[in-house]
Amino acid sequence: MRVPAAEDEPRRTDLRLVLVGAAAWVGALLARAYGGPAVLLPVLLVPVVVVGAVATRRGPAPLVTVLGVLVALGAGAGATVLRAEAVTQSPVTALAAEGAAVTLTGHVVTDPRTVEGRFADLVAVRLDVRDVTGRGDRFLLSAPVLVLGGPEWASVELGSEVTTTGRLAAADDPDLAALLLGGRAPEVVSPPGPAWRAATRLRTSIRTAVDHRPPEQAALVPALVDGDDAGLDPALEADFATTGLTHLTAVSGTNLTLVVGFLLVLARWVGVRGRWLMVVGALGVVGFVLLARTEPSVLRAAAMGTVGLLAFGLDGRDRALRALGLAVLVLVLLQPHLAAAAGFALSVLATAGIVLLGPGMRDALAGWLPRVLAEAVAVPLAAQLACTPVVAAISGQVSLVAVGANLLVGPVVGPATVLGLVAGLVGLPGGFAETVSRGPGTLAAWCVGWIVLVARRGADLPLPALTWGTGVLALAVLTLLTVLVALLAPWVLRRRVLAVLVVVVLVAVVGARVPLPGSSWPPTGWVAVACDVGQGDALVLRSGPGSAVVVDAGPEPALVDGCLGRLGVTQVPLVVLTHFHADHVDGLPGVLEDRAVGHVVTTRVHDPPSGAAQVADDLAAAGDAAAVPAPPGTVRVGDVVLQVLWPEPGPVTDGAGDGSGANDASVVLLAEVGGVRLLLTGDVEPTGQARIAAELGGADLGVDVLKVPHHGSAYQDLDWLTGLAAGTALVSVGADNDYGHPAPDVLSTLEAAGTAVHRTDEEGDLAVVPGPDGGPVTVVGR
């Protein structure tokens, strides 16, 4: 019988660095929860461990490992406490508590981004402040400060040193020393260095190479290559979240793996070998960090991406696991706040999935697929499986399409990323080179076009996600199911017929409703949407990216929430409830759920009282401020300008219609957004319409779009409606309703006057899109 050689014996995986990294992570979390005492825990445990080792006569190796874990536990806790102390005890924090006016100098460490302020949009820029003068004192230090300034901050360059003045305010973010409000235009002390300028030029070149493609493709290619997601439509981002593809739109370890992996392949092709390949890889990592910006999330992605590269090499799993433990340890010690970030947990788990599951899936697929394609499928599939329990803990949902969506887009993610990078590099010289760069740019855009299609179709499926509990038992069950799927995946993938059958089914489901050109939802450039909520009103006016003004919200919360979700609306700075009938207010919880809501205004007539009371209860339950009567005059909310035309002060008289004085007390708004003027009329009836006409004195409102009052009820002042000369009319109405809405006479009169009428009961959600060069608007139904 042959005696196995030593090298034939299975090697045990070395998990010591993994344990050390995990201990540092736990220590940081304990310190965030309990503060300084968490640092004492490992100190108190050291004598216990030593005594236990002596009593049990264990060798030195286990003792060293346990002591190393305890040291890492204390180091993670200590780093967190020291970081918190450095921020809270900073002179900048003290000045912010006093609301002091200061002059400060610092380096710009983030790209400017637009955020929605209470009264106007602001530009947010983070500075690493080195010099502060305030209250007669000057401090030389290092403190993170977030500037919230005007549009003059939008052009400030990352890496430059600037001086400005403003008033400090306390920051809710524990990683910030203060906010600087009302910062005047920055004075540039020194421009960015050559490396920053080169990275910015490459980012610009990547965008230029795809700017001739449809907006969704032109925005997604830069997001894949360098995390530049500024141009992504919020609705598309919502679809990516539903289908588990969000990791593609942000900087992740996958981005770095693809970019640096491409550079290594290129280096091998030109003859680079041995240690010089390590130099190329290291330079690639540094270049990627500069390209994607040196924010904590990018540094995390760089560390995890480097681990991912190791996972697919010779003896990759063991090296990658050690590297993963070391990466977690270093990141927690350098950036302790990452320990509590969901993105950090997802990044570590995704990397662990790639390291532990990816090679097995790749090898299973490589039996009948080219190795490159097998890796392209295995990497996102392994990452998605590993992240599923944590995603469920955060969102309370389990995506039913995430694994399938990642499987479908996996083969094109790599080509899209690499082609986007190549396009940017080709276009760097400018001039004719930019024209040439459109070639690879177009190929990259074609690849991401498939990703967009998968996200859209996956999100449109009847049940794209299951609600899942966030309790210990529910998450334990989900973890066991995920482990089972991970164990079965290589077995399925190894069998060509079975794997192909799974892919064919997925493609059939996703491609069953391939949209015609221009039919994706929401349509590009939309400014307003009349939601299909049945017999009721809910209108959405786009005030900015992910932001909208909502006018009415009825009658079902789920229908209103669904409409806003499809539009990618996460912020609602203003809600207008025209009156208190149930078909206009009962869906209000659908607006408030999981969205940042600003002000809520209503009619001054609380009729019916039960409706007004319900609105008050809904707002109180959501923790939002009470509603107030809509003030007369004009207000701007982001890109939306609203003029309140009605009601004017004075009594409201009951009309002959089916809605009483409550309808005639409806708030009537003239809205302008994107150059389109919309008249939003609530349920106002002939008496109210006549009084509005009298108040206006025949003034031409220049209405492009009319929201037909009261769902097209027969009770209308038809002369007033046709006299508005609106080119388009929207009727928000439920199918087969009991009221006979809309009245045929109203529709025929409007159409005879040259108004195009669109109905939600026939066309679904109705999106208003401005015409080219100020021409007639287009209405797109969903």
Secondary structure, DSSP 4 states (H G I P E B T S, - for coil): -PPPPGGGSPPPP--HHHHHHHHHHHHHHHHHHH-THHHHHHHHHHHHHHHHHHHHT--HHHHHHHHHHHHHHHHHHHHHHHHHHHHHTSHHHHHHHTT-EEEEEEEE-S--EEEE-SSSEEEEEEEEEEEEEETTEEEEEEEEEEEEE-GGGTTPPTT-EEEEEEEEE--SSTT-SEEEEEEPPPEEEEPPPHHHHHHHHHHHHHHHHHTTS-HHHHHHHHHHHH---TT--HHHHHHHHHTT-GGGGS--HHHHHHHHHHHHHHHHHTT--THHHHHHHHHHHHHHHHHH-S-HHHHHHHHHHHHHHHHTSTTHHHHHHHHHHHHHHHHHHH-GGGGG-HHHHHHHHHHHHHHHTHHHHHHHHHTTS-HHHHHHHHHHHHHHHHHHHHHHHHHSEEESSHHHHHHHHHHHHHHHHHHHHHHHHHTTT-THHHHHHHHHHHHHHHHHHHHHHHHHHHHHSS-SEEE---SHHHHHHHHHHHHHHHHHHHHHHHSHHHHHHHHHHHHHHHHTTPPPTT-SSSPTT--EEE---SSS--EEEEEETTEEEEE---S-HHHHHHHHHHTT--EEEEEEE----HHHHTTHHHHHTTSEEEEEEE-S---SHHHHHHHHHHHHHHTPPPPEEPPSEEEEETTEEEEEEEPPSS-----SSSSHHHHHT--EEEEEETTEEEEE-TT--HHHHHHHHHHHTT-----SEEE-GGGG-S---HHHHHHT--SEEEE---TT-TT-PSPHHHHHHHHHTT-EEEEHHHHSSEEEEPPGGG---EEEE-
